[in-house]
Amino acid sequence: MGAAKEEFLREFGRDYGYPGGPKTIDEIRATEFKRLGGMAYLDHAGATLYSELQMESIFKDLTANIYGNPHSQSDSSFATSDIVRSARQQVLDYLKASPKDYKCIFSSGATAALKLVGEAFPWSHQSSFVYTMENHNSVLGIREYALEQGAQAYAVNIEEAEHDTFTGNVASVRATKHQILTRNEAKFLDKDHTGSAYNLFAFPSECNFSGSKFSLELVKIVKEDLIRYSDGSPSFKGCWKVLIDAAKGCATDPPDLSKCNADFVVISFYKLFGYPTGLGALIVHTDAAKLLKRTYFSGGTVAASIADINYVKRREGIEELFEDGTIPFLSIASLCHGFKVLNSLTIPAISRHTSSLATYLRDILVALRHPNGTSVCTIYGSRSSKTLCNEMGPVVSFNLRQPDGSWVGHREVEKLASLSGIQLRTGCFCNPGACAKYLGLSHSDLATNIAAGHVCWDDCDIINGKPTGAVRVSLGYMSTYEDIKKFIDFVSTSFVSTRTHASDGSQFCGRSIHFADIGFENRYSASRFHLKSITVYPIKSCAGFSMDRWPLSSGGLLHDREWLLQSLTGETLTQKKVPEMSLLRTYIDLSQGILYIESPRCKGRLQITLNSSPCNDKREQISWHGQIYQVQGYNKEVDTWFSTAIGRPCTLLRHMSSSHCVSSCERDGIGTCRESRSRLNFPNEAQFLLISEESVSDLNNRLNSTDAGKDVRRTSIQINPMRFRPNLVISGGRPYAEDEWRNIKIGNKYFRSLGGCNRCQMINFVIDAEQVQKTNEPLATLASYRRVKGKILFGVLLRYESEAGEGKTDDLWLQVGESIIPE
């Protein structure tokens, strides 16, 4: 045991690892989560993991028993009904809810349970839907039902709780009211509303963005109308109902319904114990259930109906009334095995265990400093009795900073973590209110981000110098100290500066040998660079072919990436999603004017004539990287061949014409420019990718070097330059000399450097015995020394500078062996 873990156990040993429990945490991991190996899984707020013993128990149960449709009257159906009744009771017991006061309605998930409340709630034009800013999108969606019925909707921030001087109980809560939203208000004003209006207040038991836990006292505060708004506006009159979204918080701290009389609570079972997915529940108070009204009826929810007249008699049982069709009874039958796991450890012990790890991680991250003294990490969320968030759940959300204070993109963190065997989540986690609140994003910022094209799950992690999301580490009952230690080591190694940084905040150390300051011209005059190979990739993301000489065109190498494969839904297919595309071998015979394609999955070699007349009925337009392309399709036989070759339906398209060109700009440092004015076929960024043999050799030396800290050889692999899918491979000079080139001359042809090529996981694909395997290298090693501004750079992108004009390039050829002169 290391000194760091000994120190951790001295502080948290009473809470960590289930002391006195049936198994220690090390025994749990060794016997029930063997599949994890050395991976650190830290996305339990997204989905926790199922135990292998849990799944074995489920399999034994389902293979030993017969469960029939509970709507039938057979013995197997009665057995199912018994299991379902038992599962409902287990759910109520988990929340300490009396079966007299609460009912458990199964749904397809927490989102479906929230949707049920929204569509069945008795909204009127006098109603209000109020929700805290920290709420999941699935809660925010309820406002659409409210607004459609003329109700008002608005978000609130809980600012401060005021306590009674004598009792110490909360006397009132001060809150800030956001903009009041209305829709269809005039449509309902002339309608009389009899009886009291019903209002709904929603909050999460634990914020899935920050981990802040809301006090259940908020239920009583809302029901007793004790919220005081800072602008002096009055609360809306009527009867208040309260909804708690416990999908996140229920795994470690389920709401105690014996102490608070919430009207609705939603939970999701895969967030409790990993399996089953697609199953959740609405726990509803019997009084609140009587208010819910449904329009639709289905099998299972009616006692009788007549097909040709307007007659239906609905079931009277609350559960039966709201569970449409046949419930997923086999998934429900598996719940008891999940609850068995949680009950054996006990929820208090799980809460203490996960809390100890989260507290330790927060303390370490807060303490991290760069050599210049600046903080590495900004953490979101904290305990505050004033805002009724007295505790923190096992979630740590944060962003990282460079030594100069600029932000590190959260997607960069996620990508590098994945390479290090760490699974976590980044973004806003479907919680836009909390995201905007903690990141300090104004409405103007959000509008600007959306106008810039930012959407959920994209790579736009920093816009105008501000982060668009965060990094989230979330813990589960099987998380260990070793998981946290691995993550801390990852952050320290990858994001804590150990040396003086460039003024732009980059962490780039591109060269293995530093050049003496002898001037650019003299620096390269003694080095003899020459062109080692030329490779053309006719079909985007498929294998290419190499030639000793090849003609240039206005779009780069003639026919390079002139074709692409498209799914039947219009998605452009690449190796990132279809690694099998790398198995398609291509070759062009210019003398015959034929493109040949071979695949190990197809018997015959496909031939496509280059100069064939376009099929008028197959001409179409597609959008690629925001540009419109005119493309030509092919006949059914060609599409069938490719569909067989990659194992999924697709079509082959050829680029015919487009206005796609990129504009040129001055580079402000290594690898920062992506603009040019030149025509492109279907590459991602530029006409050419150039790779240096010497740079690849340096990478191989690093891959096969000895890890000084562990005295072991890191890997025993050799990376071929073709792994990077270059068009041009050069030889001569020093490693990474190409990083500083602005212009180069190959033979009598001129090219402009557009900066470094940002590498992705495609370079980790390896073909072994005609099978595509994914590894962590070489991207993991490149990330350790080739990162700049969130990108992992290797190789440079080029644009052909045609002095003679685009129409006079047919007689220009590149040839292996030609000299290369950087200028």
C-alpha positions in Angstrom: 0.0 0.0 0.0 1.4 3.4 -1.0 1.8 6.4 1.3 -1.0 8.3 -0.5 -3.5 5.5 0.1 -2.4 5.2 3.8 -3.0 8.9 4.2 -6.4 8.6 2.5 -7.4 5.7 4.8 -6.4 7.7 7.9 -8.9 10.4 7.0 -11.6 8.3 5.3 -11.1 4.7 6.5 -14.2 4.7 8.7 -16.4 5.4 5.6 -14.5 4.0 2.7 -14.7 0.4 1.5 -17.7 -1.0 3.6 -15.9 -1.8 6.8 -18.0 -4.4 8.6 -20.0 -5.2 5.5 -20.4 -8.6 3.8 -17.5 -7.8 1.4 -14.8 -5.2 1.3 -14.6 -2.9 -1.8 -11.6 -4.8 -3.0 -13.5 -8.1 -2.8 -16.4 -6.6 -4.6 -14.3 -5.4 -7.5 -12.3 -8.7 -7.7 -15.4 -10.9 -7.7 -18.2 -8.9 -9.2 -16.5 -6.4 -11.7 -13.7 -8.5 -13.2 -14.6 -7.0 -16.6 -13.3 -3.6 -15.6 -9.7 -4.7 -15.4 -7.6 -1.6 -15.1 -10.3 0.8 -16.4 -11.5 3.6 -14.2 -15.2 4.0 -14.9 -16.3 7.4 -13.6 -19.7 8.0 -15.2 -22.1 6.5 -12.7 -24.4 9.6 -13.0 -24.8 8.6 -16.6 -25.2 4.9 -16.0 -23.9 2.9 -13.1 -22.5 -0.7 -13.7 -24.3 -3.9 -13.1 -22.6 -6.6 -10.9 -21.6 -9.8 -12.7 -23.1 -11.8 -9.8 -26.3 -9.7 -10.1 -26.6 -10.7 -13.8 -25.9 -14.4 -13.0 -28.8 -14.3 -10.5 -31.1 -12.8 -13.1 -30.1 -15.4 -15.7 -30.7 -18.2 -13.2 -34.1 -16.7 -12.3 -35.3 -16.3 -15.9 -34.0 -19.8 -16.9 -35.6 -21.5 -13.9 -39.0 -19.8 -13.9 -41.8 -19.2 -16.4 -43.2 -15.7 -16.5 -46.3 -15.1 -18.7 -48.1 -12.0 -19.7 -49.7 -10.6 -16.5 -52.9 -9.8 -18.5 -53.5 -13.5 -18.9 -55.1 -15.8 -16.4 -52.6 -18.7 -16.5 -50.4 -20.0 -13.7 -47.3 -18.4 -15.4 -49.3 -15.1 -15.6 -50.1 -15.3 -11.9 -46.5 -15.9 -11.1 -45.6 -12.7 -13.0 -48.3 -10.7 -11.2 -46.8 -11.8 -7.9 -43.3 -10.7 -9.0 -44.7 -7.3 -10.1 -46.5 -6.8 -6.8 -43.3 -7.6 -4.9 -41.2 -5.3 -7.1 -43.6 -2.4 -6.5 -43.3 -3.0 -2.7 -39.5 -3.1 -3.0 -39.5 0.3 -4.7 -41.8 1.8 -2.0 -39.7 0.3 0.7 -36.6 1.8 -0.9 -38.1 5.3 -0.5 -39.7 4.5 2.9 -43.1 5.2 1.3 -46.3 3.7 2.9 -48.3 1.6 0.3 -51.4 3.3 1.8 -50.2 6.7 0.8 -48.1 6.0 -2.3 -48.3 3.9 -5.5 -45.5 2.7 -7.8 -46.2 3.2 -11.5 -43.7 1.5 -13.8 -42.6 3.5 -16.9 -40.0 3.1 -19.6 -37.7 5.4 -17.7 -37.5 8.5 -15.5 -38.2 10.7 -18.6 -41.4 8.8 -19.4 -42.5 9.2 -15.8 -42.0 12.9 -16.0 -43.8 13.1 -19.3 -46.7 11.2 -17.7 -47.0 13.9 -15.0 -46.8 16.7 -17.5 -49.5 15.4 -19.8 -51.9 14.3 -17.0 -51.5 17.2 -14.6 -54.7 19.4 -14.2 -53.3 22.5 -15.8 -55.4 25.6 -16.2 -54.8 29.3 -17.2 -54.5 30.0 -13.4 -51.8 27.3 -12.9 -48.0 27.8 -12.6 -45.2 25.4 -13.3 -42.2 26.5 -11.3 -38.8 24.7 -11.3 -35.3 25.3 -10.0 -32.7 26.3 -12.5 -30.8 23.1 -11.7 -33.1 20.7 -13.5 -32.7 18.1 -16.3 -34.2 18.7 -19.7 -36.7 16.0 -19.1 -38.2 18.2 -16.3 -38.0 21.4 -18.3 -40.1 19.6 -21.0 -43.1 19.6 -18.7 -43.5 23.3 -19.2 -44.7 22.6 -22.8 -47.8 20.9 -21.4 -48.3 23.7 -18.9 -47.9 26.5 -21.5 -50.2 24.8 -24.0 -53.0 24.9 -21.4 -52.4 28.6 -20.7 -50.4 28.2 -17.5 -47.4 30.2 -16.6 -43.9 28.7 -16.2 -40.7 30.1 -14.7 -37.4 29.1 -13.2 -36.2 30.1 -9.8 -32.9 30.3 -7.9 -33.1 29.5 -4.2 -31.1 32.4 -2.7 -31.3 32.0 1.1 -33.3 30.1 3.7 -34.4 32.1 6.8 -34.7 30.1 10.0 -36.9 30.6 13.0 -34.9 32.0 15.9 -36.4 29.7 18.5 -37.0 26.4 16.7 -34.3 26.6 14.1 -36.7 25.4 11.4 -36.9 27.1 8.1 -39.4 29.9 8.3 -39.2 31.1 4.7 -37.0 31.0 1.6 -35.9 33.9 -0.5 -35.7 33.2 -4.2 -35.1 35.0 -7.5 -37.7 34.5 -10.2 -36.6 34.3 -13.8 -38.6 35.4 -16.8 -42.3 34.3 -16.7 -43.1 32.3 -19.7 -46.7 32.3 -21.2 -48.4 30.9 -24.2 -52.0 30.6 -25.3 -53.0 32.8 -22.3 -55.7 34.7 -24.2 -57.2 31.5 -25.5 -58.2 30.5 -22.0 -59.0 33.9 -20.3 -62.7 33.7 -21.3 -63.1 30.3 -19.8 -64.4 30.0 -16.3 -62.3 27.9 -13.9 -64.1 26.3 -11.1 -62.3 25.2 -8.0 -58.7 25.8 -6.9 -55.9 26.0 -9.5 -53.2 23.4 -9.2 -49.6 24.4 -9.4 -46.5 22.2 -9.8 -43.0 22.9 -8.3 -40.1 20.6 -9.5 -36.6 20.2 -8.1 -34.0 17.4 -8.2 -33.0 15.6 -5.1 -29.4 15.9 -6.4 -28.3 18.2 -9.2 -26.7 15.9 -11.9 -24.4 18.8 -13.0 -22.9 19.9 -9.7 -23.9 17.1 -7.2 -25.6 19.7 -4.9 -28.4 18.1 -2.9 -31.6 20.0 -2.3 -33.0 19.7 1.2 -36.4 17.8 1.4 -37.6 20.7 3.5 -38.2 22.4 0.2 -41.3 20.2 -0.1 -42.9 21.7 3.0 -41.8 25.2 2.1 -43.5 25.1 -1.3 -46.7 23.5 0.0 -47.0 26.1 2.8 -46.2 28.9 0.4 -43.1 30.1 2.2 -41.1 31.2 -0.8 -40.5 35.0 -0.9 -39.3 36.5 -4.2 -36.6 39.1 -4.1 -38.5 41.3 -6.5 -41.4 41.5 -4.1 -43.8 39.7 -6.5 -46.4 37.5 -4.7 -46.6 33.7 -5.0 -49.4 32.3 -7.2 -52.4 31.2 -5.3 -53.8 27.7 -5.5 -52.8 24.2 -4.4 -49.1 23.4 -4.8 -47.9 20.0 -5.8 -44.3 19.0 -5.6 -42.3 16.8 -8.0 -38.8 15.4 -7.0 -36.6 14.2 -9.8 -34.6 11.5 -7.9 -33.1 9.9 -11.0 -29.6 10.9 -10.0 -29.8 11.2 -6.2 -31.7 7.9 -5.6 -28.6 5.7 -6.1 -26.9 7.0 -2.9 -29.5 9.0 -1.0 -33.2 8.2 -1.9 -35.8 10.7 -0.7 -37.4 9.5 2.6 -41.1 9.8 1.9 -41.9 9.0 5.5 -40.5 12.5 6.3 -41.7 14.5 3.4 -45.0 14.3 1.6 -43.8 14.9 -2.0 -46.6 14.3 -4.5 -44.4 12.8 -7.3 -41.0 11.2 -7.3 -39.3 9.7 -10.4 -36.5 7.2 -10.4 -34.5 5.3 -13.0 -33.3 1.7 -12.2 -30.2 1.5 -14.4 -28.8 4.5 -12.4 -29.4 2.4 -9.2 -27.8 -0.9 -10.1 -27.0 -0.8 -13.9 -29.6 -3.2 -15.1 -32.3 -3.2 -16.4 -32.2 -0.2 -18.7 -35.4 1.2 -20.2 -37.3 0.9 -16.9 -38.2 3.6 -14.4 -41.0 4.5 -12.0 -43.3 7.3 -10.9 -44.0 7.1 -7.2 -47.2 9.1 -6.8 -49.1 10.1 -3.7 -52.6 8.6 -3.8 -54.2 12.1 -3.4 -52.1 13.5 -6.3 -52.9 10.5 -8.5 -56.6 11.3 -8.3 -55.9 14.7 -10.0 -54.2 13.2 -13.0 -56.3 12.9 -16.1 -55.5 11.0 -19.2 -56.9 11.2 -22.7 -55.4 8.1 -24.2 -56.4 4.6 -23.2 -54.7 1.3 -24.1 -54.7 -2.4 -23.4 -54.2 -2.9 -19.7 -55.7 0.5 -18.7 -59.3 -0.2 -19.5 -61.9 -2.5 -17.8 -64.2 -2.4 -20.9 -64.6 -0.6 -24.2 -66.9 -0.7 -27.2 -65.3 -0.4 -30.6 -68.0 1.4 -32.6 -69.5 3.8 -30.0 -68.0 6.3 -27.6 -67.7 4.1 -24.5 -64.8 3.2 -22.3 -64.6 2.2 -18.7 -61.1 2.7 -17.3 -59.5 0.6 -14.6 -59.7 2.0 -11.0 -56.3 0.9 -9.8 -53.8 3.7 -10.0 -51.0 1.6 -11.3 -53.2 -0.1 -13.9 -54.7 3.2 -15.0 -51.3 4.6 -16.1 -49.3 1.6 -17.3 -50.0 1.4 -21.0 -50.0 -2.0 -22.6 -48.0 -5.0 -21.3 -45.4 -3.8 -18.8 -41.8 -5.0 -19.3 -42.4 -7.8 -16.8 -39.1 -9.6 -17.3 -37.2 -6.4 -16.6 -39.3 -5.9 -13.5 -38.6 -9.4 -12.4 -34.9 -8.6 -12.4 -35.3 -5.6 -10.0 -35.2 -7.8 -6.9 -31.7 -8.9 -7.8 -30.5 -5.3 -8.0 -32.1 -4.3 -4.8 -30.5 -7.3 -3.2 -27.1 -5.8 -4.0 -27.9 -2.4 -2.6 -29.6 -3.8 0.5 -26.6 -6.1 1.3 -24.3 -3.1 1.4 -27.0 -0.7 2.8 -27.7 2.8 1.4 -26.0 4.6 4.3 -22.8 2.7 3.8 -22.9 3.3 0.0 -23.5 7.0 0.7 -20.5 7.2 3.1 -18.3 5.2 0.7 -19.0 7.3 -2.4 -18.9 10.6 -0.4 -15.4 9.8 1.0 -14.1 9.4 -2.6 -15.8 12.5 -3.9 -14.6 14.6 -1.0 -11.0 13.4 -1.4 -11.1 14.1 -5.1 -12.5 17.6 -4.6 -9.8 18.4 -2.0 -7.0 17.2 -4.3 -8.3 19.0 -7.4 -8.7 22.3 -5.5 -5.1 22.0 -4.2 -3.5 21.5 -7.7 -1.4 24.4 -8.8 0.7 25.2 -11.8 4.4 26.3 -11.2 3.4 29.9 -11.4 0.9 29.4 -8.5 -2.3 29.6 -10.6 -5.1 27.1 -9.9 -5.5 24.1 -12.2 -9.1 23.4 -11.4 -12.4 25.3 -11.0 -15.0 23.2 -9.2 -18.7 23.8 -9.5 -21.2 23.4 -6.7 -20.7 23.5 -2.9 -22.5 23.0 0.4 -24.7 25.9 1.5 -27.3 25.8 4.3 -28.4 29.2 3.0 -29.6 27.8 -0.3 -31.0 24.5 1.2 -28.1 22.6 -0.4 -26.5 21.2 2.8 -24.8 18.3 1.3 -22.9 17.2 -1.9 -23.5 14.0 -3.7 -20.8 11.8 -5.3 -20.3 14.1 -8.3 -17.4 16.4 -9.0 -17.8 18.7 -11.9 -15.1 21.1 -12.9 -13.1 22.7 -15.7 -9.3 22.9 -16.0 -7.2 26.0 -16.7 -3.9 26.6 -18.4 -1.1 28.4 -16.5 -2.2 31.7 -18.1 -5.7 31.3 -16.8 -7.3 30.2 -20.2 -9.6 27.2 -20.2 -8.8 23.7 -21.3 -11.6 22.3 -23.4 -13.7 19.7 -21.7 -13.7 17.5 -24.9 -9.9 17.5 -24.9 -10.0 16.2 -21.3 -12.5 13.5 -22.3 -10.5 12.3 -25.3 -7.3 12.1 -23.4 -9.0 10.4 -20.5 -10.4 7.7 -22.8 -6.8 7.1 -24.1 -5.7 6.6 -20.5 -8.4 4.1 -19.7 -10.7 6.5 -17.9 -14.4 6.8 -18.7 -16.2 10.0 -17.7 -18.6 12.5 -19.2 -18.3 16.1 -20.4 -20.7 18.8 -21.6 -23.8 20.1 -19.8 -25.3 16.7 -19.0 -28.8 17.7 -20.3 -29.0 20.3 -17.5 -28.8 23.7 -19.3 -29.9 25.8 -16.4 -27.2 24.5 -14.0 -24.7 24.7 -16.8 -25.4 28.3 -17.6 -25.6 29.1 -13.8 -22.2 27.6 -12.9 -20.3 28.6 -16.0 -21.7 32.1 -15.9 -23.2 32.0 -19.4 -25.6 34.8 -20.1 -28.5 34.6 -22.6 -26.3 36.5 -25.0 -23.6 33.9 -24.6 -26.0 31.0 -25.2 -27.4 32.7 -28.2 -24.0 33.3 -29.6 -23.0 29.7 -29.0 -26.1 28.4 -30.8 -25.5 30.8 -33.7 -22.0 29.4 -34.0 -23.5 26.0 -34.5 -22.9 24.6 -31.0 -25.3 21.8 -30.1 -25.3 19.0 -27.5 -22.5 16.4 -27.8 -20.4 18.4 -30.3 -16.7 19.3 -30.0 -17.3 23.0 -29.5 -16.0 23.1 -26.0 -14.7 26.7 -25.9 -16.4 29.6 -27.7 -15.2 33.2 -27.3 -12.8 32.1 -24.5 -15.6 30.6 -22.4 -16.3 26.9 -21.7 -19.6 25.5 -23.1 -19.6 22.6 -20.6 -17.7 20.9 -17.9 -16.0 17.7 -17.0 -17.9 15.4 -14.6 -16.6 12.6 -12.5 -19.4 10.6 -10.8 -19.0 7.7 -8.4 -20.9 4.5 -7.7 -21.0 1.9 -5.0 -18.2 -0.1 -6.6 -15.8 2.9 -7.2 -12.4 2.6 -5.6 -9.6 4.7 -4.3 -7.5 3.3 -7.2 -10.1 4.8 -9.7 -9.7 8.2 -8.1 -5.9 7.9 -7.9 -5.7 7.0 -11.6 -7.8 10.0 -12.5 -5.7 12.4 -10.3 -2.5 11.1 -11.8 -4.0 11.6 -15.3 -4.8 15.2 -14.5 -1.5 15.9 -12.9 0.5 14.3 -15.8 -1.6 15.8 -18.6 -2.7 19.2 -17.4 -0.5 20.4 -14.6 2.4 22.4 -16.1 5.9 21.3 -15.2 7.8 23.9 -17.2 7.6 27.3 -18.7 4.8 27.6 -21.2 4.6 29.6 -24.4 2.7 32.8 -24.2 -0.3 31.2 -25.9 -0.7 28.7 -23.1 0.1 25.7 -25.3 1.7 22.6 -23.9 3.5 21.8 -27.1 7.0 20.4 -27.3 7.2 19.4 -30.9 10.8 18.6 -31.4 13.0 15.9 -29.9 16.1 18.0 -30.8 16.1 21.7 -30.5 17.5 23.7 -33.4 20.2 26.2 -32.8 19.3 29.8 -33.6 21.2 30.0 -36.9 18.5 31.4 -39.1 15.8 29.6 -41.2 17.8 29.5 -44.5 21.0 28.1 -43.0 19.0 25.8 -40.7 17.8 23.7 -43.7 20.6 24.3 -46.2 22.6 21.3 -44.9 19.5 19.0 -44.7 18.5 17.2 -47.8 14.8 16.5 -47.9 13.2 14.4 -50.7 9.9 12.9 -51.5 9.8 9.3 -50.3 6.2 8.2 -51.4 3.0 9.4 -52.9 -0.3 7.9 -51.9 -3.8 8.5 -53.4 -7.0 7.7 -51.5 -9.8 7.6 -54.2 -12.6 6.8 -51.7 -12.8 8.7 -48.5 -11.7 6.6 -45.5 -10.9 3.6 -47.6 -7.3 2.3 -48.2 -5.2 4.0 -50.8 -2.5 3.1 -53.2 1.1 4.4 -53.7 2.7 5.4 -57.0 6.2 6.6 -58.0 4.6 9.5 -59.9 1.1 11.0 -60.0 -0.5 14.1 -61.6 -1.7 17.1 -59.8 -5.1 18.8 -60.2 -6.7 21.9 -58.9 -8.1 19.8 -56.0 -4.8 18.2 -55.0 -3.7 14.8 -56.3 -5.8 13.7 -59.2 -8.8 11.7 -58.0 -7.8 11.9 -54.4 -10.9 11.5 -52.1 -13.1 12.1 -55.1 -15.6 9.4 -53.9 -17.4 8.8 -50.6 -19.8 6.3 -49.2 -23.1 7.5 -47.7 -25.6 5.6 -45.6 -29.2 5.4 -46.6 -30.0 8.1 -44.1 -27.6 10.5 -45.8 -24.8 10.2 -43.3 -21.2 10.3 -44.7 -19.5 7.1 -43.6 -15.9 7.2 -42.3 -13.6 4.8 -40.4 -14.5 6.5 -37.2 -17.9 4.8 -37.3 -17.2 2.0 -39.9 -13.6 0.8 -39.3 -14.2 -1.9 -41.9 -13.8 0.7 -44.6 -10.0 0.4 -44.1 -10.2 -3.1 -45.6 -11.4 -1.8 -49.0 -8.3 -1.6 -51.2 -8.3 0.7 -54.2 -6.2 1.3 -57.3 -6.5 3.6 -60.3 -5.1 2.7 -63.7 -4.9 6.0 -65.5 -4.0 4.5 -68.9 -7.2 2.4 -68.8 -9.2 5.0 -67.0 -10.5 2.5 -64.4 -10.8 2.6 -60.6 -10.5 -0.9 -59.1 -11.8 -1.8 -55.6 -11.3 -5.0 -53.7 -12.7 -6.3 -50.4 -12.1 -9.5 -48.5 -15.9 -9.8 -48.1 -16.5 -9.7 -51.9 -15.5 -12.3 -54.4 -15.0 -10.2 -57.4 -13.0 -7.0 -58.0 -15.2 -4.0 -58.7 -14.3 -1.8 -61.7 -15.6 1.8 -62.2 -14.9 3.7 -65.4 -13.5 7.1 -64.6 -14.8 8.8 -67.8 -18.3 7.3 -67.7 -21.1 9.6 -68.5 -23.0 10.7 -65.4 -26.4 9.2 -64.8 -28.8 12.1 -64.9 -31.3 10.5 -62.6 -28.5 9.8 -60.1 -27.2 13.4 -59.9 -27.9 15.1 -56.5 -26.7 17.6 -53.9 -25.2 16.7 -50.6 -23.9 18.8 -47.7 -20.4 18.2 -46.4 -18.8 20.3 -43.7 -21.4 23.0 -44.3 -20.7 23.1 -48.1 -23.0 22.0 -51.0 -21.5 19.4 -53.4 -22.9 18.2 -56.7 -22.4 14.4 -56.7 -23.1 11.5 -59.1 -24.5 8.2 -57.9 -24.1 4.8 -59.3 -26.3 1.8 -60.2 -27.7 -0.7 -57.8 -25.0 -3.3 -58.5 -22.3 -0.9 -57.4 -24.2 0.1 -54.2 -24.9 -3.6 -53.4 -21.2 -4.4 -53.8 -20.1 -1.7 -51.3 -22.9 -2.6 -48.9 -21.6 -6.1 -48.8 -18.0 -4.9 -48.5 -18.6 -2.8 -45.4 -21.5 -4.8 -43.9 -24.2 -2.1 -44.0 -26.4 -0.5 -46.7 -24.7 2.4 -48.4 -24.3 4.2 -51.7 -21.2 5.4 -53.6 -21.1 9.0 -54.6 -18.6 10.9 -56.8 -17.8 14.5 -56.5 -18.6 16.4 -59.7 -18.5 20.0 -58.7 -18.8 22.4 -55.8 -18.0 25.9 -54.7 -16.1 24.5 -51.7 -12.9 26.3 -51.1 -11.1 27.5 -48.0 -9.6 31.0 -47.6 -6.0 31.6 -46.6 -4.8 33.4 -43.5 -1.5 34.1 -41.8 -0.5 31.5 -39.2 0.1 32.9 -35.8 2.2 30.0 -34.5 2.6 26.3 -35.0 -0.5 24.5 -36.4 -3.2 27.2 -35.9 -4.3 28.0 -39.4 -7.0 26.1 -41.4 -7.9 28.6 -44.0 -7.0 28.6 -47.7 -8.4 29.4 -51.1 -8.4 26.2 -53.0 -10.9 23.6 -54.3 -11.4 20.4 -52.2 -12.9 17.1 -52.9 -13.9 15.2 -49.7 -10.9 15.6 -47.3 -11.7 17.0 -43.9 -9.4 20.0 -44.1 -6.8 20.2 -46.8 -5.6 18.9 -50.2 -2.5 17.1 -48.9 -1.2 15.6 -45.7 2.6 15.4 -45.4 4.3 13.1 -42.9 8.1 12.9 -42.1 9.9 9.6 -41.8 12.1 11.2 -39.1 9.1 12.3 -37.1 7.6 8.8 -37.3 11.0 7.4 -36.2 11.1 9.7 -33.2 7.5 8.6 -32.3 8.5 4.9 -32.5 11.5 5.6 -30.2 9.1 7.1 -27.7 6.7 4.2 -28.0 9.4 1.7 -27.4 11.3 3.7 -24.7 11.7 2.6 -21.1 9.3 4.1 -18.6 11.8 5.5 -16.1 9.2 5.5 -13.3 8.3 1.8 -13.7 11.6 0.5 -15.3 9.5 -1.3 -18.0 9.3 -1.0 -21.7 6.2 1.0 -22.6 5.3 -0.9 -25.8 6.9 -3.0 -28.4 5.2 -1.7 -31.6 6.4 0.0 -34.7 4.2 2.5 -36.4 4.4 2.7 -40.2 4.0 6.2 -41.7 1.0 4.9 -43.6 -0.9 4.6 -40.3 -1.5 8.3 -40.6 -3.0 8.1 -44.1 -0.5 10.6 -45.6 -0.5 11.7 -49.3 3.2 12.6 -49.1 5.9 11.0 -47.1 9.2 12.8 -47.0 12.7 11.8 -45.8 15.7 13.7 -44.5 16.3 16.4 -41.9 15.4 16.4 -38.2 12.2 15.1 -36.6 9.4 17.7 -36.7 11.3 20.1 -38.9 8.1 20.3 -41.0 6.3 22.1 -38.1 8.0 25.4 -38.9 7.6 25.3 -42.7 5.4 28.0 -44.2 6.1 27.2 -47.8 7.9 24.3 -49.6 9.0 23.5 -53.1 8.8 19.9 -54.3 10.6 19.7 -57.6 9.3 22.8 -59.5 5.9 22.8 -57.6 5.1 25.1 -54.8 3.0 24.3 -51.7 1.8 26.3 -48.7 1.7 24.8 -45.2 -1.7 25.2 -43.5 -0.5 24.0 -40.1 -0.5 20.8 -38.2 -3.0 18.0 -38.7 -5.2 17.3 -35.7 -5.2 13.6 -35.1 -8.1 11.4 -33.9 -8.7 7.8 -32.9 -8.5 6.6 -36.5 -4.8 6.3 -36.2 -5.3 3.7 -33.5 -7.0 1.3 -35.8 -4.8 -1.8 -36.7 -5.6 -4.3 -39.4 -4.7 -7.8 -38.2 -5.7 -10.9 -40.4 -8.2 -8.7 -42.2 -9.8 -7.7 -38.9 -9.8 -4.1 -37.6 -8.7 -3.8 -34.0 -8.7 -0.6 -31.9 -5.8 0.2 -29.6 -4.7 3.3 -27.6 -1.5 3.9 -29.6 0.0 5.9 -31.0 -2.5 8.6 -30.1 -1.9 8.2 -26.3 1.8 8.8 -26.8 1.3 11.7 -29.2 -1.0 13.3 -26.6 1.9 13.3 -24.1 4.1 15.6 -26.2 2.2 16.9 -29.3 -0.7 18.8 -27.8 -1.3 22.4 -28.6 -4.5 24.4 -27.9 -6.5 21.2 -27.4 -5.3 19.5 -30.5 -3.0 16.5 -30.9 -0.9 17.4 -33.9 1.2 15.2 -36.2 2.0 15.9 -39.8 1.3 19.1 -41.7 -1.5 20.0 -44.1 -0.6 21.5 -47.5 -2.2 23.4 -50.3 -1.0 23.4 -53.8 0.0 26.8 -55.1 -0.7 26.8 -58.9 1.1 29.8 -60.4 0.0 28.8 -63.8 -3.7 28.9 -62.9 -6.1 26.1 -62.1 -6.7 25.2 -65.8 -3.1 24.4 -66.5 -2.2 21.7 -64.0 -2.8 18.7 -66.2 0.9 18.4 -67.2 2.2 18.7 -63.6 3.2 15.6 -61.8 4.8 14.8 -58.5 7.5 12.2 -58.5 9.2 10.1 -55.8 12.7 11.2 -55.3 12.1 14.9 -56.0 14.0 17.3 -53.8 12.1 19.3 -51.2 13.2 22.8 -50.3 11.5 24.6 -47.4 11.1 28.3 -48.0 
